């Protein structure tokens, strides 16, 4: 009898917590909350969590001293970054500021928040540097423990391409091992997703780290079957540009037990359309807009 009661109690606990921590719809904050705070920075990630996301989405680059830095480009983008002196970076020169040729002590002196981003007029300007992945995880986990009281997943994009190997980043094997070894120190693997447009990365993780969920990022117009054939296995998640989707494609993937999480869905009208298609989640620069539709975590105040 005691065993049965314990089993029932465990089931109820799991069920209740599943409703809290593992909602059916996965609301992902793109680069944190890029529409509201400087992208891929700790303030952006913390705001995303406070806005109710269930997953924080971020990008990685590698420095000369093999540090994993959270950055969309493997260089200092002229659109959002300033030199340590405060001087602007010319668009024609931005790739000269190659993160893979700089130690992190150099990278952290660049200001990638004060300039703002013309594409996101609601974004708050603030002086902030590109953080290390370890710093981001520590800040998020501290915020969870002290404030929000619910865990989020991490959707980590490995930014690589054959053309960039050993020029802008390590080859996929070394890049991936750096990521795995760091993440494994800080997080349970069930809270981690690795995504990439570079299918070499996903194939490597599928073979070497099969316990980690993988997301295939897609922006081409080839068929789903063509992309999955190239990948060579069925991923946990298929993440296309949202305008490439329709309801039939979503249902086709879901019949194969693949979750569909498109990017980057910012307009409320597009969010409603994705919901009508039945997607399993979406990635957005404006998680606050999505929570107004009743999505994400409802934190008790």
N, C-alpha and C positions, 0 to 999 in steps of 0.2 A: 504493500500500500504506500509506504514511504517513497519507494522508487517511482511509483506512478505519479504521486504528487510532485516529486522533484522534476519528473519529465514534463508534466503539465506546466509547472512554474517556468521551466526553462523555455518551453514553447511560447508561452505568453510573453516572456521577457524578449525573446527573439522577435516575435511578431510586432510587439510595440516598438522596439528599437528599429526594426526594419522600416516601419512607417516614418520614423524620425530621420534615420541616417541613410537609408537606401531607398529614396523615393523612386517611383517608376520613371519620372521625367528627370533627366539629368541636365540641369541648367549650368552651363559653363561660362565663366568670366574670361573673355578673350584678353590675353596679356594682362590679366587682372580685371580692370574695369577701364579700358583704354579711353572710352568716351568721357570719363570723368576725372581720371588721374593719369600722370605720365606712365606710359606703357611699361610693363615688365619691371615694375618697381614695387618695393614693399608697401608703400601707401596704396597702390592700386590693388594689390592682392588683399589687403586688410579691408578695404572698402568693398570689394567684391564679396568677401565673406559676410560682412555686415549687411550687405544687400540681399543675402539669401542664396548665393550660389551653392551648388552641391559639389562642384569641381572647379579648381583654378587651373587655367590653361596658360602655359608659358613656353618660351623658346630658349634654346641653349646654344651658346658658342663656347669656344675653348681658347684660352690665352696661351701665350708662349710658355709660361710656367705650368701649363696643364691644369689650370683652374677652370672650373665650370662656371661661366658667367651667364646670367639671364639676359638675353639680348636677341632680338629678332634678326638683325643683320650681324654678320661677323666683322663689321666695321662700325665706325661712328657715323651714324646717319646725319647728313647735313640738315635734314628736315626737322630734327628734334634735339640735336646735341650741340653743345658749345665747347670750345677748347678750354683747358684749365685756366688760361688767361682771361677767359670770357669772350674771346674772339670767335666770330662765326666760322663755320666750316663751309667752304665752297663745294657745291654739288659735284663739280668736276674733280675735286680732291678727296672726297670722302673715303674712297677705297684705299687711299694711302694710309688711313688710320685703321689698319688691319689689326683686329684684336688678337689674331693668331701670331702676330709679330710683336705683341706688347705684353709685358708682365702685368698682373692684375694691379700692382701698386701704381702703374701708369693709368690703367683703365679707370680706376675709381676716382681719378681727379677730374674727369670730364663731367660736365653738367648736362644731363639729358632730361631736364624737366622745366627749367626756367624759360626756355624759348617757347614752350607750348607746342601745339600741333594744329596747323591751320585747318586740317580736315575734321578736327574735333573741337569746336568752339566752346563746348561746355567743360572742357578739360581744365582743371585747376593748375595753374603754373606754380611750380615749386622747384627749388634747387635740390636735385637728387641724382645719385650716380647709379650706374648699372651694378646690381648686387650679385654676389655669389649665390649659387643655388643653395648651398648650405645655410647661408644667412636668411634666405627666403623661407626655407623649411622651418628653421628655428623660430623666426618671427611669427609664422602662421600657427605653428603648434603652441607657442606661448599664448597667442591671442585666443586660440580655441580653449585652452585650459582656463584662462583667466576671465574670459568674457562670453564668447558665443556658446560654449558648452556642446558643440556638435562637430564631428569630424567632417572634413571634406576630402575628396580625392584630388590627385594631382595628375593632370594631363600634360605630359612633358614632350615637347616636340624637339627631336634631334634634327637640326638644320644642316643638311649636307647635300652634296652633289658630286658626281664624278669629276666635274671640272674644278671643284674646289679642294679635292683631296691633296693634302700636304701643302696647300697654298693658303686656304682660308680656314681649314680645320683638319684634324686627323682623318685617316681613313675610317670607314664605318665600324670596323672591329675595335680599334683603339678608342674611338669616340664612345661607343656603346659600353665598353668595359669601364671607362671612367664614370659614366652615368650610373651603371649598375652598382659599382662599388661604393659610390657615395650615397645613393638612395637607400641601399641596403643597410647602411649605418643608422639611418634616421627614421625610416618608415616601414610599416608592414607592406609587403608587396601587393596585397589585395587592394591597397588604396592607390595604386600606381597604374597609369596607362602610358604607354610609349606610342607616340604617333610620329609619322614622317611621310613626306612626299617621296622620299628616297626609299624605294622598295628593298634596296640592299640592306638598309638598316633593319627593316622589319623581318626580313629573311634571317638575318643573323640572330636577332632576339628570339625568333621562333625556334631556332635550333639550339641556342645556348641557354636561353632563359625562358623556357616554355611556361613557367608559372605566371609570367607577366602578361596582362592584357595588352593587345596591340590594336592600333587604329590606323587604317589606311587612309591617308589624306589624298584627295582626288580633285584635280581642277581641269582634267582633260575631258573631251567629249566622247571618248571611246565607251563602248558598252560596259555594263557592270561585269558581265562574264569575261570580257577581254581583260579588264583590270585584274580580276581575281585569278585568271589564268596566269597572267604575268607574275602576280604575287606568289602563286604556287601553293597557297593554303587559304583556309577561311579565317579571316581575322575576327576578333571580338566585335569590332566597330568599323563601320564604313562611314567616312567623313568627307562628303563631297561639298563643293561650293553649292550653296542652297538653291541657286537658280537651275541647277542641273537635275533637280528632283521633281518627281510627280508622285501621286499617290500609288500608282502601280509599281514604280520602282521601289518605294518604301516597303510595300507589302511583299514584293519579290525577295528582297533582302531579309526581311523578318521571317519569312517562311524557311530561310536557311539558318535561322537562329543568329543572325547578324544584327546588331543594334545599329540604328541609323542616326548619326549626330552631325548635321550639316554646319557649315560655317559661311560667313559671319552674318548673323541675322540681327539687324539693328532696328529696322522699322517695325512698328507695332503691327502694321498690316501684314508684313511678311511673317512675323511671328505667328499671327493667327492662321495664316495659310499653312505654315509648317505643322501647326497643331491639327489642322484639318487633314493633312496628309498622314498624320499618325506617327510622326518621328519620335524617337526615344529620348530626344533632347536636342539642344542646339547650343552653339557657341556664339556669344554676343559681346559687343563692346559696351552695351548698356544693360547690365543685369537689373538695374532699377526699373527699367521699362518692362522687363519680363515678369518681375515680381508683382507689378501692378495688374498683371493678367492672372495672378494667383499661382504662379510657378515658383519653384524653389522652396527653401526652408522658411517657415514662419516662426521666427524666433519670439519666444515669450519675453515680454518686457517686464 
